[in-house]
């Protein structure tokens, strides 16, 4: 099974944060993991707003983490955007809505602590 990491799960994994559940850690360590460019965009915005600081520059951190961890990047495609239009409004965060659409379109389980995402019929791992 392939999985899509939400922004929080990606950052927690990269920083070795203990708040990842055992099930999430197992999935990330054993499955084919993807990180959406939507997550990288969200992180870039948080950095520019001063809400997030990385241990190194954005330009260095992400290529290193993607390579070291063997993660694949998931581009944002037209069908992901089109799918996000028809999603019910259980979730208001535009980045999370795009991740949900990508998980549905690509048939990926989503590693996320956000239980609201289950209302969309995705497989959520946490």
C-alpha positions as CSV (number, residue, x, y, z in Angstrom):
1,X,0.0,0.0,0.0
2,X,1.2,3.5,-0.8
3,X,0.6,6.4,1.5
4,X,0.4,10.2,1.3
5,X,1.9,12.0,4.3
6,X,0.0,15.1,5.4
7,X,2.1,18.2,6.3
8,X,2.2,17.5,10.0
9,X,3.1,13.8,9.6
10,X,5.9,14.7,7.2
11,X,7.4,17.3,9.6
12,X,7.1,15.0,12.6
13,X,8.8,12.1,10.8
14,X,11.7,14.4,9.5
15,X,12.2,15.8,13.0
16,X,11.8,12.5,14.9
17,X,8.9,13.9,16.9
18,X,7.4,11.4,19.3
19,X,3.9,12.5,18.7
20,X,3.6,10.2,15.6
21,X,1.5,7.1,16.6
22,X,3.1,3.7,16.4
23,X,0.8,2.8,13.5
24,X,1.8,6.0,11.6
25,X,5.5,5.3,12.2
26,X,5.1,1.7,10.9
27,X,3.3,2.9,7.8
28,X,6.0,5.5,7.0
29,X,8.9,3.1,7.6
30,X,7.4,0.3,5.6
31,X,5.2,1.7,2.8
32,X,5.9,3.7,-0.4
33,X,5.5,7.3,0.9
34,X,4.5,10.3,-1.1
35,X,4.6,14.0,0.0
36,X,2.4,16.4,-1.9
37,X,3.7,19.7,-3.3
38,X,0.7,21.1,-1.5
39,X,2.4,20.3,1.8
40,X,5.6,21.9,0.7
41,X,3.6,25.0,-0.3
42,X,1.9,25.1,3.1
43,X,5.2,24.9,4.8
44,X,6.7,27.7,2.7
45,X,3.7,29.9,3.6
46,X,4.2,29.1,7.3
47,X,7.9,29.9,7.1
48,X,7.1,33.2,5.4
49,X,4.6,34.1,8.1
50,X,7.1,33.3,10.8
51,X,5.0,30.4,12.1
52,X,7.6,27.7,11.3
53,X,11.3,27.4,11.4
54,X,13.3,24.6,9.8
55,X,16.7,23.4,10.9
56,X,18.1,24.5,7.5
57,X,17.0,26.5,4.5
58,X,13.8,25.5,2.7
59,X,15.8,24.9,-0.5
60,X,18.1,22.5,1.3
61,X,15.9,20.8,3.8
62,X,13.3,19.3,1.5
63,X,15.5,17.8,-1.1
64,X,17.6,16.3,1.6
65,X,14.6,14.9,3.6
66,X,13.0,13.5,0.5
67,X,16.2,11.7,-0.5
68,X,17.2,10.5,2.9
69,X,13.7,9.1,3.6
70,X,13.1,7.7,0.1
71,X,9.9,9.8,-0.3
72,X,8.4,10.6,-3.6
73,X,6.9,14.0,-4.4
74,X,3.3,14.1,-5.6
75,X,2.7,16.8,-8.1
76,X,-0.6,18.8,-8.0
77,X,-2.5,17.7,-11.1
78,X,-5.6,19.1,-12.8
79,X,-7.7,16.1,-11.7
80,X,-6.7,16.7,-8.1
81,X,-7.9,20.3,-8.4
82,X,-11.1,19.2,-10.1
83,X,-11.8,16.5,-7.4
84,X,-11.3,19.1,-4.7
85,X,-14.2,21.1,-6.1
86,X,-16.8,18.4,-5.5
87,X,-15.7,17.5,-2.0
88,X,-18.2,18.2,0.8
89,X,-17.2,21.0,3.2
90,X,-16.4,18.8,6.2
91,X,-12.9,20.4,6.1
92,X,-12.2,24.1,5.4
93,X,-8.4,24.1,5.2
94,X,-7.5,24.4,1.5
95,X,-4.3,22.4,1.8
96,X,-6.0,19.5,3.6
97,X,-8.8,19.5,1.0
98,X,-6.2,19.1,-1.7
99,X,-4.5,16.3,0.2
100,X,-7.8,14.6,0.5
101,X,-8.5,14.9,-3.2
102,X,-5.1,13.6,-4.0
103,X,-5.5,10.6,-1.7
104,X,-8.9,9.8,-3.3
105,X,-7.6,10.3,-6.9
106,X,-4.4,8.3,-6.4
107,X,-5.9,5.7,-4.1
108,X,-3.5,6.4,-1.3
109,X,-4.0,6.1,2.4
110,X,-3.4,9.4,4.2
111,X,-1.1,9.5,7.2
112,X,-2.8,12.2,9.4
113,X,-3.9,12.8,12.9
114,X,-6.9,14.7,11.6
115,X,-9.9,12.4,12.1
116,X,-12.2,14.8,10.1
117,X,-10.5,13.5,7.0
118,X,-12.2,10.1,7.4
119,X,-15.6,11.7,6.6
120,X,-14.4,11.7,3.0
121,X,-14.1,8.0,2.8
122,X,-10.3,7.9,2.7
123,X,-8.1,5.4,4.5
124,X,-6.5,7.4,7.3
125,X,-3.6,6.0,9.3
126,X,-2.7,7.4,12.7
